[in-house]
């Protein structure tokens, strides 16, 4: 769910902004971009190699077998 406005997608030089990618992936502001010592290229690499939490959650729901003795899982 998007809970904040999108930052501009590019900077003044026309390059992709890491905070925009962070926003697109649904991450909290600064999740990657506030990491000390991590420059823009490294931020974009980390974001590109990362997992989008919403997609990961859905995959686990689809692929993980229910636990047979879990009362909560048995009703799902």
N, C-alpha and C positions, 0 to 999 in steps of 0.2 A: 504494500500500500504506500502510495506517495503521500508524505505528510508535510512536505516543504516544497517551495518553488524550485524549479530547476535552475542551477547556475548556468551562466553562458557556456555554450559548448566549446568555444574556441577563445584563445587569448588574442591580444592585439596583433600578434604576428600570424594569426590564422592557424595556430597549432591546437590540437585537441587538449582540453584541460582535464587534469586528473580528477578534480573535484566533480566534474560533470559525469565522468565514468563511474565514480564512486556513487553518485546520486542515481544513475541509471541502474546500477546493480542493487539498489535498495539498502546500501550500507549506511550506517550512521555517519554524520559529518565528521571528517577527520579520522575515520577508521584506518585509512592508509595515508591520507594526505597530511596528517598531523604527526607522522612518525619522524622523530628527529634524525637528521642526517640523510634522509631519503629524498633525492632530487626528483624532478618531474619524470625523466626517463625511467628511473627505478620504480617510481609510483605506478606508472602506466604498465610496466612489466609485471609488477605484483598484482595489479588489478586484472590484467589479461590472463594471468596464470591462476587467478583465484576462482572460487566457486560462488555462484550466485546463491545466497541462502535460500531463497524461495524455491529454486529449482532443486536444490539438494534435499530440501524437506519433502517435496513431492516425490522424488525418486525413492526416498526411504519409505514413504507411505505405500508406494506401488510395489516395491520389490521385497521389502522385509516381511517374512512370514509372521503371522500372529503367534504370540506365545500361548500355547494351549492351556496353561494353568493361570493365565493372567485374567482376572475377572473383568477388568476393564476392556481387554482385547476381545474377549468372547462375545461381548455385546456390540462390538463395532461392525 
